[in-house]
Amino acid sequence: MATPGLRDIPLLPGSPRRLSPRAVVRGGQDPNHGQQYLRVPGSQAPGRDSGLPSDGGSSCSGLVINNYLDASEPVSSEARLSRMHFHDNQRKVDYVLAYHYRKRGVHPGQGSPGHSLAIVSNGETGKEPRARGHGDIELGPLDALEEERKEQREEFEHNLMEAGLELEKDLENKSQGSIFVRIHAPWQVLAREAEFLKIKVPTKKMYEIKSEGSIAKKFNELLQKLSSPLKPRVPEHSSNKMKNLSYPFSREKMYLYNIQDKDTFFDNATRSRIVHEILKRTACSRANNTMGINSLIANNIYEAAYPLHDGEYDSPGDDMNDRKLLYQEWARYGVFYKFQPIDLIRKYFGEKIGLYFAWLGLYTSFLIPSSVIGVIVFLYGCATIEEDIPSKEMCDQQNAFTMCPLCDKSCDYWNLSSACGTAKASHLFDNPATVFFSIFMALWATMFLENWKRLQMRLGYFWDLTGIEEEEEHSRPEYETKVREKMLKTSGKSVVQKLGTNMTENEDEDDEDKLTWKDRFPGYLVNFASILFMIALTFSIVFGVIVYRITTAAALSLNKTTRPNVRVTVTATAVIINLVVILILDEIYGAVATWLTKIEVPKTEQTFEERLILKAFLLKFVNAYSPIFYVAFFKGRFVGRPGSYVYVFDGYRMEECAPGGCLMELCIQLSIIMLGKQLIQNNIFEIGVPKLKKLFRKLKDETEPRETDSAHSKHPEQWDLDYSLEPYTGLTPEYMEMIIQFGFVTLFVASFPLAPVFALLNNVIEVRLDAKKFVTELRRPDAVRTKDIGIWFDILSGIGKFSVISNAFVIAVTSDFIPRLVYQYAYSHNGTLHGFVNHTLSFFNVSQLKEGTQPENSQFDQEVQFCRFKDYREPPWAPNPYEFSKQYWSILSARLAFVIIFQNLVMFLSVLVDWMIPDIPTDISDQIKKEKGLLVDFFLKEEHEKLKLSDEPGQRSLGGGRHSRSRAPSSAPSGRSQPGSIASSGSQHTNV
């Protein structure tokens, strides 16, 4: 075939310089523009074989060519099949890099801004560039910073092409704008990296999954039939009866895999993961030898890097993709009653996000039985409220318990019967059923964690996560910068040369090339001091709210109209103040935790994430639970007694609990804070803030003068649509939100049995809210393979154990369960609770009140000689008046004994449950063993067939046929020669 004529195409800055002289002839310079040109072979028909030899069968293997493809010409709908591909409609876009550029000195008479050129690398010949007219853009010089960034991008993209990737991007033909670098990984690169990363892929061998016994099988079939309306209409994966054997990909064992189509053998998530791994380990020497795309984004060389979504989720028509399927069957509130399509979530977003939604789904489903039991406990309290003897005694006006004044001077004596409503309300939550509910919730937490471990193993089996190794992580950009600064101070060597040697050869770092504890000591010191300061700040705010309650109560008591509602008003306003402060400090503490973790300079992203989680959890835990801990365990404990009260300030006494105890107030505090956080922070913030950000970006785009392309704006590409979405920032906020809620559900459930109900209602919305956010509002995250949920499981386990202790103290100290029990069995004359209220009240001689603290202008009906107060003290006529009585010490010892017995009993039951439920389900354990045996048999069978084929006698000239047959399985056949093969890889980061 005759060689077509050669055409002049501009040489791109940053293009690979090592080009084959057979294909490329370096030309002169354009006399009009002084731009350097490449001369490349003429146009071929676009297709997958465009990179094949074109000149007498000469090979182009290992050739990297950058060409121009005129994108200004209209592309028919038949030719432009997908917005997920390069302009040749053949190569899939696996990853996108985005950056913003600006130019100076744009000629006022510029041509149509809608015309652009696309750059296609590795194997596509270009079309004739349009003639240069007077209306074309004349590019002025860039400022120094922009020029430096441009050179760094060019070098990085050059290194990516040397690693075998294929690039396409738009030409910078406007004064400013965003450029998208589309990246495609050819088969050779995918095969090489899949082997390097040890990615498990399905083999040809399939086997039947062992079914349960006859009874279990019938029960499972019945369950499947009953739950069929709740199942999402998506292709099933893990529930199938057949499963492919999986084995890490190996180019030497290609015969093991059922490779029908190389373009679809690796799914989109795996392809983008492979490209991301290459991006992370590709160096850029111009950018101080920074390693990877994360460093370049941190230095503002690129703005974003993301894989593409699988098309639009709300596109009209019947064309279906995974994103649209997820939206219809998962990410809408209308399907809240359906199960989650966990396998499809994992396929689309990767294992890490799949495990999060699997965990959230299991947690939500486990809240159902706890909610039912909690409602039963609450209804039991409602049903027995009229039979509660202490409540009856408090409401009986004939008892006429005259109580001591609640404050100095302005407060009068009062009848205990006036607190009848509080006493009845307290019984709703302070009854014997709450004790058993606390034990149940402690065992519930253990069973939830055990079942999660089992589900995690089951998913790991079906998702081929068993036996995966921890991937080697690369240093964070900030760590590299600190190391560079350290080397600059301590070494006279060239920093670039020394870092280049270490980074490219992956040698072990000595003390000069890494940060030691001495380098990090100032950061650790700042961390320790800052965390102590933040915790002290939280306690100070809690104390400030206490002072507000005391002073407000004293002020409202002066007015006769507000005096009857003092307690309700003060409690409600104080809880609202606490809620607002918690919401504000939550945002502040999140930012502070991030800043403190950056000061520590962790080496890898995983270490950074773990330390950030621990700091954020500690600060947010203290922030959310400090007011609740105060009400539960400290309020009313340091009040003193009449005649000897404890004063915060002059004239302001420490606050005490209501006559019915502090448990009712604890319930109010817990419910308002929990519901407020869920409603405001978790839902309004999650829904409202993204919408406000989107509106702000839209207004910003409308106000900024831009050179628009009307045709492009009507039919934007997928990378444009994804670029306008919010970047994915990780799962830490999602987990943190649920972990704090888990604490509300378990730590103080004895005081608020309805907590699981409100958590369940929130989570039903939360699952769909998170799903909608991931599918419609966020850029597609990188697929990350992981075996478990990491440090979050340890935090959950810690909260579960701590909840046993906290509930034991809530029952023993905050509620009246122990005093009632002691009275009924030790002091009652008839074994009932008759006389319990009188037993809990001590006497005080009002004549012994301090001067100036007596009630002024008392309106009490009768003259008072003795008033009563809630405590266990000796009467004024006893030998030791007002000292703690024997009843006090007996109740205190009973409380401590209950804490010890309750804690050990629940811990023992938890360990027993843990022991009875194996971490690995028996059927999964058997299947894993069976799979190993089948894999060995399959290997032996395939190797035997391979040897059999190689030994077959045949008429093959010079034995070449036998050689080609025996080598066939270990080669990677392809329709065209690829520069990304192992032979052509020129980058030290892609050597296997």
BAGUNU-474488 format. One line per 5 residues: number of its first residue (from 1); for each residue x, y negated, z negated of C-alpha. Coordinates in steps of 0.05 Angstrom, whole numbers, plus 5000, padded with zeros to 4 digits. Example, Ala and Ser with C-alpha at 12.3 -4.5 7.8 and 13.67 -1.06 7.14 Angstrom:
BEGIN
1) 5246/5090/4844; 5273/5021/4857
END
This chain:
BEGIN
1) 5000/5000/5000; 5027/4931/5018; 5045/4886/4960; 4998/4827/4956; 5026/4757/4958
6) 5055/4726/4896; 5022/4667/4863; 5048/4615/4815; 5022/4620/4744; 5047/4575/4687
11) 5094/4608/4637; 5063/4606/4569; 5102/4581/4509; 5117/4640/4465; 5108/4691/4520
16) 5154/4752/4517; 5219/4737/4552; 5240/4809/4567; 5200/4820/4630; 5215/4870/4685
21) 5248/4838/4746; 5210/4887/4790; 5144/4855/4770; 5162/4784/4752; 5205/4735/4790
26) 5224/4672/4752; 5206/4612/4795; 5228/4541/4794; 5192/4482/4764; 5131/4445/4788
31) 5156/4378/4813; 5092/4343/4792; 5086/4368/4722; 5154/4397/4705; 5123/4461/4678
36) 5157/4529/4682; 5121/4583/4721; 5119/4658/4725; 5107/4693/4791; 5066/4756/4782
41) 5035/4806/4831; 4970/4786/4863; 4901/4803/4839; 4875/4873/4832; 4806/4897/4820
46) 4794/4892/4746; 4788/4957/4710; 4821/5004/4662; 4875/5023/4712; 4897/4952/4726
51) 4963/4964/4694; 4983/5023/4738; 5043/5017/4785; 5025/4973/4844; 5088/4974/4886
56) 5105/5039/4917; 5092/5077/4854; 5143/5037/4814; 5130/5044/4740; 5108/4986/4697
61) 5115/5024/4632; 5132/4980/4573; 5116/4916/4612; 5083/4858/4575; 5053/4806/4621
66) 5011/4744/4604; 4963/4723/4658; 4910/4671/4668; 4837/4689/4679; 4792/4632/4701
71) 4733/4632/4654; 4701/4570/4684; 4673/4610/4741; 4603/4636/4724; 4601/4709/4702
76) 4538/4746/4722; 4498/4782/4670; 4516/4847/4704; 4590/4832/4702; 4589/4805/4630
81) 4561/4866/4596; 4580/4851/4525; 4604/4794/4482; 4645/4845/4443; 4696/4855/4499
86) 4750/4818/4537; 4728/4783/4601; 4744/4847/4640; 4685/4881/4605; 4731/4940/4590
91) 4774/4925/4529; 4738/4919/4463; 4753/4860/4417; 4778/4893/4353; 4800/4831/4315
96) 4797/4755/4322; 4846/4701/4299; 4820/4630/4297; 4857/4564/4291; 4842/4491/4302
101) 4885/4447/4347; 4887/4373/4364; 4925/4334/4416; 4946/4262/4424; 4950/4218/4486
106) 4890/4246/4523; 4878/4209/4588; 4812/4172/4587; 4793/4197/4656; 4793/4270/4638
111) 4754/4321/4677; 4697/4365/4656; 4713/4391/4586; 4671/4453/4599; 4724/4485/4644
116) 4772/4530/4606; 4822/4583/4620; 4830/4649/4583; 4897/4682/4571; 4898/4758/4579
121) 4958/4798/4558; 4983/4867/4575; 4960/4890/4642; 4909/4842/4672; 4928/4802/4733
126) 4900/4732/4738; 4860/4693/4787; 4882/4632/4826; 4888/4573/4778; 4846/4515/4801
131) 4880/4458/4837; 4906/4402/4794; 4868/4337/4809; 4869/4267/4782; 4813/4284/4734
136) 4851/4339/4698; 4875/4331/4626; 4945/4306/4617; 4971/4335/4552; 5007/4287/4508
141) 5060/4305/4456; 5039/4337/4392; 5058/4311/4324; 5114/4347/4289; 5071/4389/4243
146) 5024/4411/4298; 5083/4428/4343; 5115/4470/4288; 5050/4508/4276; 5042/4519/4351
151) 5111/4550/4356; 5098/4595/4296; 5032/4619/4327; 5068/4633/4393; 5121/4674/4359
156) 5071/4712/4317; 5028/4728/4378; 5091/4748/4416; 5108/4797/4360; 5037/4825/4361
161) 5044/4839/4435; 5111/4873/4423; 5076/4916/4373; 5030/4940/4429; 4968/4897/4417
166) 4933/4862/4475; 4912/4790/4468; 4864/4743/4502; 4851/4670/4484; 4824/4606/4511
171) 4867/4551/4540; 4877/4488/4498; 4846/4441/4550; 4809/4393/4503; 4834/4338/4458
176) 4817/4381/4398; 4778/4444/4382; 4779/4515/4357; 4816/4571/4394; 4800/4644/4385
181) 4854/4697/4397; 4819/4762/4414; 4859/4825/4398; 4850/4894/4429; 4886/4956/4405
186) 4897/5007/4462; 4895/5081/4450; 4970/5089/4441; 4971/5037/4385; 4909/5067/4352
191) 4940/5137/4354; 5007/5113/4328; 4978/5073/4270; 4926/5126/4252; 4983/5175/4243
196) 5024/5124/4204; 4965/5108/4158; 4945/5182/4152; 4873/5167/4172; 4829/5229/4166
201) 4789/5244/4228; 4741/5302/4244; 4769/5363/4278; 4734/5410/4327; 4717/5459/4271
206) 4649/5452/4238; 4624/5493/4179; 4559/5500/4141; 4553/5466/4074; 4536/5516/4019
211) 4465/5509/3996; 4443/5515/3923; 4408/5575/3892; 4337/5593/3911; 4303/5554/3854
216) 4348/5493/3863; 4340/5497/3938; 4263/5498/3934; 4263/5441/3884; 4310/5400/3929
221) 4266/5413/3990; 4204/5391/3951; 4241/5329/3927; 4262/5313/3999; 4190/5319/4023
226) 4163/5274/3968; 4217/5221/3978; 4214/5221/4055; 4173/5156/4057; 4228/5122/4016
231) 4284/5142/4063; 4311/5090/4112; 4304/5108/4186; 4377/5114/4201; 4420/5171/4227
236) 4437/5219/4170; 4509/5237/4153; 4523/5268/4086; 4456/5302/4080; 4467/5344/4142
241) 4477/5419/4133; 4539/5419/4178; 4604/5383/4166; 4667/5374/4208; 4733/5394/4179
246) 4776/5332/4172; 4851/5326/4178; 4898/5266/4179; 4909/5244/4251; 4972/5269/4284
251) 4995/5259/4356; 5030/5326/4353; 4964/5361/4338; 4918/5327/4387; 4889/5395/4405
256) 4856/5398/4337; 4809/5339/4349; 4748/5335/4391; 4768/5273/4431; 4713/5263/4483
261) 4721/5188/4492; 4783/5152/4468; 4745/5085/4466; 4696/5111/4415; 4737/5164/4378
266) 4756/5112/4325; 4695/5072/4303; 4696/4996/4300; 4712/4992/4226; 4772/5039/4234
271) 4797/5001/4295; 4794/4935/4259; 4828/4965/4198; 4886/4990/4242; 4894/4921/4274
276) 4891/4888/4206; 4947/4933/4181; 4990/4911/4240; 4973/4838/4226; 4992/4845/4153
281) 5062/4872/4168; 5081/4830/4229; 5133/4778/4210; 5143/4707/4235; 5215/4682/4229
286) 5197/4610/4246; 5151/4608/4185; 5208/4623/4137; 5202/4697/4152; 5133/4702/4122
291) 5103/4770/4127; 5033/4780/4155; 4971/4742/4174; 4953/4726/4102; 5016/4684/4095
296) 5001/4647/4159; 4930/4632/4137; 4956/4608/4070; 5003/4560/4107; 4946/4535/4152
301) 4978/4563/4215; 4914/4601/4228; 4846/4584/4198; 4815/4653/4196; 4824/4726/4215
306) 4764/4772/4219; 4735/4833/4255; 4672/4822/4296; 4602/4841/4276; 4568/4891/4322
311) 4526/4839/4357; 4468/4798/4329; 4422/4824/4275; 4360/4788/4301; 4369/4795/4376
316) 4304/4807/4415; 4295/4871/4453; 4304/4944/4437; 4379/4945/4441; 4403/4972/4374
321) 4470/4965/4338; 4492/4983/4268; 4485/4911/4244; 4414/4905/4269; 4397/4973/4241
326) 4424/4953/4173; 4384/4889/4174; 4319/4924/4192; 4326/4983/4143; 4366/4953/4087
331) 4377/4877/4086; 4304/4854/4083; 4261/4844/4021; 4205/4882/4056; 4243/4948/4049
336) 4259/4940/3975; 4225/5006/3959; 4270/5046/4005; 4335/5082/3988; 4399/5050/4013
341) 4432/5078/4076; 4498/5088/4040; 4531/5126/4096; 4515/5072/4147; 4539/5018/4098
346) 4605/5055/4090; 4611/5065/4165; 4600/4991/4179; 4635/4957/4120; 4684/5009/4096
351) 4690/5052/4034; 4703/4997/3983; 4638/4961/3997; 4602/5027/4007; 4622/5048/3937
356) 4598/4982/3908; 4528/4990/3936; 4527/5063/3916; 4545/5043/3845; 4494/4987/3845
361) 4440/5035/3871; 4456/5087/3817; 4456/5034/3762; 4389/5007/3786; 4358/5076/3789
366) 4384/5092/3719; 4350/5029/3694; 4282/5061/3710; 4280/5112/3653; 4311/5062/3604
371) 4258/5010/3624; 4202/5061/3613; 4228/5078/3544; 4238/5004/3528; 4166/4988/3546
376) 4142/5047/3503; 4182/5020/3444; 4153/4951/3454; 4082/4979/3460; 4094/5019/3397
381) 4110/4955/3361; 4047/4923/3389; 4004/4983/3368; 4031/4986/3296; 4032/4911/3282
386) 3968/4913/3242; 3993/4972/3201; 4059/4940/3181; 4055/4932/3105; 4109/4877/3098
391) 4074/4835/3152; 4008/4843/3116; 4039/4822/3050; 4070/4760/3081; 4004/4740/3114
396) 3963/4752/3050; 3950/4683/3021; 3931/4713/2954; 4003/4732/2941; 4021/4657/2941
401) 4097/4663/2945; 4120/4591/2934; 4185/4582/2973; 4241/4534/2959; 4249/4473/3005
406) 4284/4485/3071; 4322/4419/3068; 4341/4365/3017; 4293/4309/2998; 4247/4307/3058
411) 4225/4381/3056; 4171/4404/3008; 4155/4470/2976; 4117/4517/3022; 4077/4582/3021
416) 4107/4644/3052; 4040/4660/3085; 4051/4601/3133; 4105/4645/3168; 4054/4700/3183
421) 4061/4693/3259; 4137/4699/3255; 4132/4762/3213; 4084/4796/3261; 4126/4777/3322
426) 4188/4805/3288; 4154/4872/3280; 4148/4879/3355; 4224/4888/3359; 4242/4906/3287
431) 4210/4974/3277; 4236/5045/3268; 4229/5060/3343; 4285/5010/3360; 4335/5053/3322
436) 4320/5113/3365; 4320/5069/3427; 4391/5045/3408; 4415/5117/3404; 4381/5132/3470
441) 4414/5073/3504; 4483/5093/3479; 4473/5163/3508; 4443/5130/3570; 4507/5091/3582
446) 4548/5154/3576; 4503/5193/3623; 4505/5136/3673; 4581/5135/3674; 4584/5211/3679
451) 4535/5212/3736; 4573/5157/3771; 4637/5199/3768; 4599/5257/3799; 4568/5214/3853
456) 4637/5184/3867; 4666/5253/3877; 4607/5273/3921; 4616/5212/3965; 4691/5222/3966
461) 4680/5292/3993; 4631/5272/4048; 4672/5209/4065; 4738/5248/4067; 4769/5208/4010
466) 4795/5269/3973; 4871/5269/3972; 4881/5200/4002; 4945/5167/3980; 4953/5097/3954
471) 4973/5053/4012; 5036/5012/4006; 5018/4940/3995; 5056/4880/4022; 5078/4821/3980
476) 5031/4762/3973; 5052/4697/4007; 5059/4661/3940; 5105/4716/3914; 5149/4709/3976
481) 5152/4634/3967; 5173/4641/3894; 5227/4691/3913; 5251/4644/3967; 5255/4586/3918
486) 5293/4630/3869; 5342/4651/3922; 5351/4580/3943; 5371/4561/3872; 5415/4621/3855
491) 5448/4638/3921; 5491/4602/3970; 5472/4649/4026; 5425/4631/4082; 5356/4643/4054
496) 5326/4660/4121; 5381/4710/4136; 5377/4744/4068; 5301/4748/4068; 5301/4772/4140
501) 5347/4829/4121; 5304/4849/4063; 5237/4843/4097; 5254/4878/4162; 5294/4936/4135
506) 5248/4947/4075; 5307/4957/4029; 5301/4959/3954; 5302/4890/3924; 5355/4873/3873
511) 5343/4824/3816; 5357/4764/3860; 5304/4785/3910; 5246/4796/3862; 5215/4760/3803
516) 5234/4787/3735; 5198/4777/3669; 5244/4717/3655; 5219/4683/3718; 5147/4697/3699
521) 5154/4680/3625; 5131/4607/3633; 5070/4632/3670; 5055/4684/3616; 5062/4630/3563
526) 5015/4583/3599; 4966/4641/3608; 4967/4659/3534; 4959/4587/3511; 4905/4571/3562
531) 4863/4632/3546; 4867/4617/3471; 4847/4546/3486; 4788/4568/3528; 4763/4616/3475
536) 4771/4561/3422; 4733/4514/3468; 4676/4564/3473; 4673/4572/3397; 4675/4497/3389
541) 4615/4489/3435; 4577/4542/3396; 4594/4504/3332; 4571/4440/3366; 4504/4472/3382
546) 4499/4494/3309; 4510/4422/3286; 4457/4400/3336; 4407/4449/3306; 4422/4428/3235
551) 4418/4353/3249; 4357/4358/3294; 4321/4401/3242; 4336/4349/3188; 4313/4292/3233
556) 4248/4326/3254; 4233/4344/3181; 4228/4270/3164; 4167/4261/3208; 4102/4292/3184
561) 4076/4304/3255; 4137/4343/3279; 4151/4379/3213; 4106/4440/3226; 4141/4456/3292
566) 4213/4443/3271; 4238/4514/3277; 4207/4528/3345; 4230/4462/3374; 4302/4469/3349
571) 4308/4541/3370; 4281/4529/3441; 4322/4468/3456; 4386/4498/3427; 4379/4561/3470
576) 4368/4518/3532; 4431/4478/3515; 4469/4543/3506; 4444/4568/3574; 4465/4504/3610
581) 4534/4505/3577; 4543/4579/3594; 4526/4566/3667; 4574/4507/3672; 4631/4542/3635
586) 4622/4605/3678; 4640/4565/3740; 4698/4531/3704; 4725/4595/3675; 4723/4629/3743
591) 4767/4574/3772; 4812/4574/3711; 4822/4649/3714; 4842/4644/3787; 4891/4588/3772
596) 4922/4626/3713; 4930/4688/3756; 4965/4648/3810; 5013/4621/3758; 5033/4692/3740
601) 5052/4704/3814; 5032/4778/3820; 5068/4814/3875; 5011/4850/3911; 4938/4834/3924
606) 4915/4893/3881; 4955/4870/3821; 4928/4799/3832; 4857/4825/3834; 4863/4867/3772
611) 4894/4811/3730; 4842/4762/3756; 4786/4810/3737; 4812/4819/3666; 4820/4744/3654
616) 4753/4726/3684; 4717/4781/3647; 4748/4762/3580; 4730/4688/3587; 4660/4701/3614
621) 4647/4755/3562; 4664/4706/3506; 4625/4651/3540; 4561/4692/3551; 4558/4729/3485
626) 4586/4680/3433; 4519/4646/3417; 4486/4715/3413; 4540/4742/3366; 4531/4681/3322
631) 4456/4691/3314; 4463/4767/3305; 4519/4770/3254; 4534/4702/3224; 4472/4659/3220
636) 4443/4657/3150; 4502/4695/3120; 4537/4633/3091; 4479/4591/3067; 4490/4595/2992
641) 4430/4590/2945; 4385/4536/2917; 4426/4491/2873; 4491/4514/2906; 4481/4507/2981
646) 4537/4506/3032; 4540/4439/3069; 4569/4428/3138; 4569/4352/3130; 4545/4309/3073
651) 4471/4322/3066; 4467/4375/3122; 4460/4447/3098; 4480/4508/3137; 4420/4536/3175
656) 4386/4599/3151; 4344/4652/3185; 4269/4650/3190; 4228/4685/3136; 4219/4745/3182
661) 4295/4751/3192; 4342/4731/3248; 4323/4788/3295; 4265/4749/3327; 4311/4690/3340
666) 4364/4738/3368; 4311/4766/3415; 4291/4696/3439; 4364/4676/3449; 4381/4740/3487
671) 4320/4738/3532; 4327/4665/3552; 4402/4670/3566; 4395/4735/3604; 4335/4714/3645
676) 4364/4644/3656; 4431/4672/3681; 4396/4721/3727; 4346/4671/3755; 4391/4610/3761
681) 4462/4635/3770; 4451/4701/3805; 4393/4685/3851; 4384/4609/3860; 4460/4599/3866
686) 4468/4659/3912; 4411/4637/3957; 4416/4562/3952; 4491/4549/3955; 4503/4587/4021
691) 4444/4550/4052; 4472/4483/4029; 4541/4501/4056; 4510/4521/4123; 4470/4456/4125
696) 4532/4416/4108; 4572/4449/4164; 4516/4436/4213; 4512/4363/4195; 4588/4358/4199
701) 4588/4389/4268; 4533/4342/4291; 4568/4279/4265; 4637/4296/4292; 4649/4276/4365
706) 4661/4340/4404; 4673/4359/4475; 4618/4410/4486; 4605/4461/4539; 4530/4464/4551
711) 4533/4533/4582; 4575/4560/4525; 4531/4529/4471; 4470/4563/4502; 4504/4631/4503
716) 4557/4630/4448; 4606/4688/4443; 4604/4735/4384; 4669/4707/4356; 4639/4637/4356
721) 4578/4662/4319; 4620/4699/4267; 4666/4640/4258; 4607/4598/4234; 4592/4648/4179
726) 4620/4644/4108; 4686/4680/4097; 4686/4743/4055; 4718/4730/3987; 4716/4798/3955
731) 4670/4838/3909; 4693/4809/3843; 4634/4760/3835; 4584/4816/3852; 4614/4865/3802
736) 4623/4811/3748; 4550/4792/3753; 4528/4864/3742; 4579/4878/3688; 4554/4819/3646
741) 4483/4844/3657; 4504/4914/3635; 4529/4881/3570; 4461/4848/3559; 4427/4915/3570
746) 4471/4955/3523; 4503/4911/3471; 4441/4882/3437; 4386/4928/3462; 4364/4941/3390
751) 4339/4869/3387; 4309/4866/3457; 4281/4932/3483; 4254/4898/3545; 4324/4880/3570
756) 4327/4941/3618; 4260/4920/3648; 4284/4851/3667; 4350/4879/3691; 4313/4928/3736
761) 4269/4873/3765; 4330/4830/3778; 4369/4887/3810; 4313/4906/3859; 4320/4836/3886
766) 4396/4835/3878; 4408/4896/3922; 4371/4865/3980; 4400/4796/3967; 4471/4823/3969
771) 4453/4865/4030; 4425/4805/4067; 4487/4764/4049; 4535/4816/4076; 4495/4829/4140
776) 4473/4758/4158; 4514/4706/4121; 4585/4732/4115; 4638/4748/4166; 4650/4822/4172
781) 4698/4845/4117; 4759/4887/4132; 4746/4961/4120; 4784/4983/4058; 4792/5056/4039
786) 4790/5069/3964; 4772/5129/3921; 4737/5093/3864; 4713/5026/3837; 4780/5014/3802
791) 4786/4974/3738; 4711/4962/3735; 4699/5033/3711; 4746/5022/3652; 4709/4957/3634
796) 4642/4993/3638; 4668/5049/3594; 4694/4998/3544; 4628/4961/3541; 4591/5027/3531
801) 4635/5045/3471; 4631/4974/3442; 4555/4975/3449; 4552/5032/3398; 4586/4990/3346
806) 4547/4926/3362; 4479/4962/3359; 4499/4996/3294; 4512/4928/3262; 4449/4896/3293
811) 4407/4951/3261; 4445/4951/3195; 4458/4876/3185; 4408/4836/3227; 4345/4877/3222
816) 4307/4897/3158; 4311/4971/3174; 4361/4988/3119; 4330/4944/3064; 4262/4975/3079
821) 4292/5045/3078; 4328/5033/3011; 4266/5002/2979; 4220/5058/3003; 4264/5115/2976
826) 4299/5082/2917; 4255/5027/2887; 4183/5039/2910; 4136/5069/2858; 4093/5107/2909
831) 4142/5118/2966; 4111/5064/3009; 4131/4993/3029; 4080/4960/2983; 4117/4906/2943
836) 4175/4902/2993; 4167/4828/3006; 4168/4811/2931; 4229/4856/2924; 4268/4816/2976
841) 4253/4748/2943; 4293/4720/2885; 4271/4668/2833; 4300/4598/2823; 4285/4548/2768
846) 4269/4483/2804; 4294/4443/2745; 4364/4465/2763; 4362/4431/2832; 4418/4380/2841
851) 4401/4307/2831; 4378/4276/2896; 4359/4341/2930; 4290/4349/2900; 4230/4340/2947
856) 4207/4267/2949; 4132/4254/2943; 4115/4328/2939; 4045/4343/2965; 4044/4414/2940
861) 3979/4436/2910; 4005/4457/2842; 4063/4442/2797; 4122/4486/2813; 4167/4515/2759
866) 4199/4572/2799; 4208/4576/2874; 4228/4637/2913; 4285/4647/2964; 4305/4707/3006
871) 4364/4741/2974; 4382/4795/2923; 4403/4755/2862; 4391/4758/2787; 4333/4716/2761
876) 4347/4652/2720; 4328/4688/2655; 4380/4743/2666; 4447/4744/2628; 4483/4727/2693
881) 4434/4683/2730; 4438/4678/2806; 4493/4731/2812; 4485/4786/2864; 4439/4840/2836
886) 4448/4916/2837; 4398/4919/2895; 4445/4876/2936; 4504/4923/2927; 4463/4985/2939
891) 4435/4956/3004; 4505/4933/3026; 4533/5003/3015; 4474/5033/3052; 4487/4986/3110
896) 4560/5005/3115; 4542/5079/3109; 4491/5072/3165; 4543/5039/3210; 4592/5096/3199
901) 4541/5151/3207; 4507/5118/3268; 4574/5105/3302; 4602/5175/3292; 4536/5209/3309
906) 4528/5170/3375; 4601/5179/3392; 4596/5253/3380; 4534/5258/3423; 4568/5217/3477
911) 4629/5264/3477; 4581/5323/3479; 4545/5295/3539; 4612/5280/3572; 4634/5352/3560
916) 4569/5383/3584; 4568/5344/3650; 4629/5362/3692; 4661/5304/3729; 4662/5343/3794
921) 4597/5377/3815; 4604/5452/3821; 4580/5455/3893; 4629/5399/3914; 4687/5435/3879
926) 4670/5499/3915; 4664/5463/3982; 4732/5430/3973; 4764/5498/3960; 4726/5528/4019
931) 4748/5471/4064; 4821/5482/4047; 4816/5555/4066; 4778/5540/4130; 4830/5488/4149
936) 4887/5538/4143; 4848/5589/4184; 4832/5537/4237; 4906/5516/4242; 4929/5588/4250
941) 4876/5602/4303; 4893/5539/4343; 4968/5552/4339; 4956/5624/4361; 4916/5601/4422
946) 4968/5549/4437; 5024/5602/4437; 4980/5648/4477; 4970/5596/4531; 5044/5579/4533
951) 5063/5653/4542; 5014/5666/4599; 5050/5688/4662; 5036/5641/4721; 5066/5616/4785
956) 5093/5551/4760; 5150/5521/4800; 5215/5517/4760; 5176/5531/4696; 5149/5459/4698
961) 5077/5482/4691; 5093/5522/4628; 5128/5462/4598; 5071/5415/4614; 5020/5464/4587
966) 5058/5473/4522; 5068/5399/4513; 4996/5380/4529; 4970/5383/4458; 5023/5337/4430
971) 5017/5283/4483; 4966/5227/4485; 4940/5225/4556; 4916/5158/4580; 4888/5127/4642
976) 4944/5076/4645; 5013/5063/4619; 5011/5024/4555; 5064/4978/4527; 5040/4997/4458
981) 5070/5066/4461; 5123/5086/4412; 5176/5081/4465; 5161/5009/4481; 5151/4984/4411
986) 5202/4929/4400; 5180/4908/4331; 5214/4936/4270; 5147/4935/4234; 5114/4986/4279
991) 5167/5040/4280; 5141/5106/4254
END
